[in-house]
Amino acid sequence: GVVVIELAIDNGGTVVYSRIVQSLGEEFDKAVIAWSKSIRFRPARDTERKPIPCLIHLPVRFKLDS
């Protein structure tokens, strides 16, 4: 299954806000929110190559191993 999380990323690449857009259940959602607090991104850049804040939707796929 897939959880989709919305992330606001500041101009330094740090996640400053997150919310679940598509849920797979409370436990999966909690795991994705916790994980999102520990990740960093390369910041988005404008046409002059200056770092800018952005908002993204990130799908996180869960897969059962057999």
Helices and strands as residue ranges (DSSP letters): E 2-9, E 15-22, H 26-36, E 44-45, E 51-52, E 54-61
